[in-house]
Amino acid sequence: MWSRYNERARIDERRLFFDVAELCRITARAIDRNVSDIETFLNVAEGGSYRIIEVVFRDGLQVIARLPYPS
């Protein structure tokens, strides 16, 4: 039954590949910080239409990045 709807291909289409280092660089640059100030990078949630990433800096500043997630 899985092959009937080509479920494997549909799941593969939903994979979102991105460059974590580049996302960190863009996040830091957006708020005038250095990438070296990033303390944690966490995938908070995913589903529906977005993937939610939390970036926390050494001083406690938290930035949320929302990436489109195809459905």
Secondary structure as the mmCIF struct_conf table of DSSP 4:
data_model
#
loop_
_struct_conf.conf_type_id
_struct_conf.id
_struct_conf.beg_label_comp_id
_struct_conf.beg_label_asym_id
_struct_conf.beg_label_seq_id
_struct_conf.end_label_comp_id
_struct_conf.end_label_asym_id
_struct_conf.end_label_seq_id
TURN_TY1_P TURN_TY1_P1 TRP A 2 ASN A 6
HELX_RH_AL_P HELX_RH_AL_P1 GLU A 7 GLU A 13
TURN_TY1_P TURN_TY1_P2 ARG A 14 ARG A 14
HELX_RH_AL_P HELX_RH_AL_P2 VAL A 20 ALA A 30
TURN_TY1_P TURN_TY1_P3 ILE A 31 ASP A 32
HELX_RH_3T_P HELX_RH_3T_P1 VAL A 35 ASP A 37
STRN STRN1 ILE A 38 GLY A 47
TURN_TY1_P TURN_TY1_P4 GLY A 48 SER A 49
STRN STRN2 TYR A 50 PHE A 57
TURN_TY1_P TURN_TY1_P5 ARG A 58 ASP A 59
BEND BEND1 GLY A 60 GLY A 60
STRN STRN3 GLN A 62 PRO A 68
#
